[in-house]
Amino acid sequence: MSVRTLPLLFLNLGGEMLYILDQRLRAQNVPTDKARKVMNDLISTMFNKKFLEELFKPQELYSKKALRTVYDRLAHASIMRLNPASMDKLFDLMTMAFKYQVLLCPRPKDILLITFNHLDAIKNFVRDSPDIMNQVDETFRHIIEVYGCLPAGEFQLIRQTLLLFFQDMHIRVSIFLKDKVQNSNGRFVLPISGPVPWGTKVPGLIRMFNNKGEEVKRMEFKHGGQYVRAESEGSFELSGDRVLTLGTNMYSASRPVETRVSGALKNSSLNTKDNIAARTLAKEELNFLARLMGGMEIKKTSGPEPGFRLNLFTTDEEEEHAALTRPEELSYQVINIQAAQDQQRNEELTRIMGEFEIHDQPQQSTSKGGYSNRKLMPGGKEQSTAFPHLLPFPKPQIVHTHTKSLHGKDSDL
Amino acid sequence: MRGPTSRARRGAAAGGTAGRTSRTSAPDRSMYRRERPVPMRSCPAALYNNLSVLPLPAPGLTQFALVHGPTAQLLSAAPDGLPVSQRQLHTKDGAGPGFPLITQAYWCVLPFRVLLVLTSQRGIQIYESDGSVMVYWHALDSTDASPVQALFARGIAASGHYICVGTWSGRVLVFDVPAKGPNIVLSEELDVHQAPITDIAAEPAQGQDCVADVVTADDSGLLCVWKSGPEFKLLTRISGFGTPCPSVQLWQGSVAAGYGDGQIRIYEASSGALHVQINAHARGICALDLAPEAGKLLSGAEDSFVHIWKLSRNPHSGCIEVEHCHAECVTDTQVCGARFCDLRGSSFAVTGYDLAEILRYSCV
């Protein structure tokens, strides 16, 4: 639907990711300097100029799986490592938090305020690093420039596109259950009291006019909710009072975070066919990933700084247990990118992949020429068997032009 | 018949029990009660007017159509809510990334036939009413589209033997439909709206000359009132001052429009004069429907409420007047579709984002 959705989705999910990681870094007593390095590395990767240029190009949203791959890479942009089970949990928490914010967003346009809340908090994370701060501010200005003048209808389209992305996700999150903003069935509570959105009148009044436009009758009716007038509108400027609290950090220090994720109760396996379809990445999505990640510059971390592993669970046992018990339908099956052997072709790809972790060894090997791109063709048998352990990755140089060009270049890949 | 469990759930959802009386309005005047819902395999997407209802000739059977991302689901249900048959329709695939998404599904009741129209990011698909055969396909023309605009068709209505479909550019396509067969032709393009079309409504003309029988609405809130025919004639333009108008209805020469700020406004179609303004909902309205025989208006919004209003014409002034009849809270559900199930408005159905059932209500 709206081709303006991806930047907002990425930045808000990224903001939620940083909130959670920040909290876990503190909970796991990671030394301050190390924790700060991780946050700085992640944020400067997220706000990399080239990466954001790709992100802001008008494009359709891609699958959760494709996006999950981007965050997997982002989370590993520093000296910190996450096990797949922790990564799954991180992604669950991020997506459910932003789903909640989009769902409760008073007006469609207020998606921007939610984004600004995330960006404000991110700026606070890097307040001691002026260079990174400038990167964030530049993105901030770009968002105001691009989105500031969009009509209300476009924001509604963006919101509908986001809700479509989050559809059928009913993962229960303990912090939401505890706050009573989520029901035990995974659905969020919609308040029917409190302030109405800015510009909306409190419901309950019928006014009637005659042919001359004079008010001739006024009637009240019982609406059923208990709403009050909105006091003020949040600031859409570079800084200011956003009024809206959606998108602010809910894992603050005073609230010990308990990031337990419960699986969906029911329903989630209903669309088995859709799930299977969603598990196979379309070729366009691979192009998208290559484009985005081509812009994501990962700093070499092979310096003297020793790495560490972050656990999203309280104990290692819990993490292991989560890995074993995760319901099949919630499995994102992250794409593990494996380079083919053609050295010349893959130099760029290898650079892009950087330290991307490869969990599985190739299941099957092909002739010396590496993977034939035919295996990417939809419906190809190899695709379903080889996937998800192994996927050839298109060359970024080709991909940079336009999705259509890849269709035409199938044979020479 | 309704089972005890569904009755208990109904009580909780309507707010009649469990100390949530604040959620019902005027319980003494409640005329509708919740029936057993129709279960679905997938949840409706958060779109405008995401429910279409077609009463079937077989006694008590009702057919529902709604959209879930790249698929549209048709299902017919017996009076007890049990689904009798289901069918899934997909978008006709074209070039480009991802799955093309469907934006609306709607049954067009024409004088000699009933057709199901699907609009999507690719174009317009017209099927026989049961979805078995696609009789017509119209691809959207993307030549004058800028890359920042999402292409889609949205807003469907039938007036006489014409089917009107709105598009992303604001253009309304008018198709001339023969009494039978697939020879549907694009007869006219109405080029007045500058913003994406949201919804179109029509009502049978009363026979006089120059009676407004089609109204088109768009994302900027602009309403255009038309007289349909071999050449559509623009009668009135009514500005919405930038607030989108997701849903619109036409009744006895009056336009009822539901807006993104929760207001319902009722205008005289011929003059554009505002007669009624209702602060109806706390969030954007997503669906309006009209029961023409009773003059009842149904509104559903993202605030999780559904309201029923009674429209009447003041015998002295001739102006339209409105009375509130019924409020229903669909707890924790952002309503995305709401339709009456009969012409008298004695029953209605509601869909909500992420809710895997069609809720049904009927007059006590």
Interface residues (C-beta under 8 A of the other chain):
Chain A: M1 S2 V3 R4 P58 Q59 E60 L61 Y62 L103 P106 R107 P108 P151 A152 G153 E154 Q156 L157 R159 Q160 L163 L164 Q167 D168 H170 N183 R187 F188 V189 L190 I192 V196 P197 G199 T200 K201 V202 P203 G204 L205 I206 R207 M208 F209 N210 N211 G213 V216 K217 M219 F221 K222 H223 G224 G225 Q226 Y227 N267 L270 N271 D274 A282 E284 E285 F288 T403 K404 H407
Chain B: G15 S22 R23 T24 S25 A26 R41 S42 C43 A45 A46 L47 H68 G69 A95 G96 P97 G98 L101 T103 Q121 P147 V148 Q149 A150 F152 A195 P196 T198 D218 D219 S220 G242 T243 P244 P246 G260 D261 G262 Q263 E268 S271 A273 L274 H275 V276 Q277 I278 N279 A280 H281 A282 R283 G284 D303 S304 F305 H307 S317 G318 C319 E321 V322 E323 H324 A327 C329 T331 D332 T333 Q334 Y353 D354 A356
